[in-house]
């Protein structure tokens, strides 16, 4: 697990990356679930989604849990989410 990995220029742009201990391969790569905290882009935090993560890890699924800039408007949030997902997808797809 990697906590609070930066995925942008703002301190709010952080991700937690969870990889299953005994990941079983589904084809060439594991599936990845991306959690976006609820709150209408105005409130909330990735820590509120942690209770759901263990279920996916037990099934051999990678999990990326994102924080983004709140109260900045949908265009900013969309940019944050796209950037973080792109960065984390590249990291997860690199051979180990």
N, C-alpha and C positions, 0 to 999 in steps of 0.2 A: 504494500500500500504506500502510496505517495500522497501526502496531505499538503494542501495549500500551494500547489504548483502554479506559478505565474503563467498566465496565458494572454497577457496583454500589457499595455503600458500603465493602466490604472491599478491601484492596489486592490480594488474590488474584484478584479478579474482573476479568480483563482479556481483551480480544479482539484478535486481529490480523484486519484486513479486507483482503482481496486482491480487486482488480477487474482483469479482463483489459484489456490495453492496447487491443486492437481488438475489444472486445466485440461480438459479433453478437447481435442481438436474437432471442429465441425468443418470439414473440408480443409482448406489450407490455413484458415485463421479462425479464431474464436469469434463468436458474436460479441458485440458491444452494445450495452444499453447506456444511453445518455440521459441523466436526470436533470431536469430544469425545475428549480424550485417554483412553487406556486406563489401567488401574490400579485398577479397582474402587472408585473414589472415595477411594482411600487414598494412592496415589503417582502420579507422572507429571507431565508438563508439556506445554503446547501445542507447545513447541519440538521435541518428539519426532515431531510429525506433519508438520513442514514439508517433509519429503522427498516427500510425496504431492501437494503443492499445485500445482506447476508443470503437471502433467498436466491438471488441471482448467482452469487459466487458459488453456492452449493451446486448449482446446475452447470457450472463451468463457463459462466458468462462474465466477460469483463464489464466493469462499471466505471463510467466517468460521471462525476457529480459536480455540477458547475455553479459558480457564483458569477454575477455580472453586475454592471453598474445599474443601480436602482434610481428611479425617479428622474431619468434622463430622456425618456421618450422611446418609442418603439424603434425608430431608425438606429439609435445608439445601441439599444439592447440587441437588435438583430445583428449588427456588426460584431458586438461582443460574442454572441453565441456562435455565429459563423466562424469567427476567428479561433475561438477556443476549440470547437469541434474539429476544425481543420488541423490545428496543431496537435491535438491529442490523437486524432486518427492516424496521422503520420507517425507519431511515436509508437502507437500500438501495432502498426503494420510493419515496423522494422524487424528484421530477423533477430532473434535472440542468440 
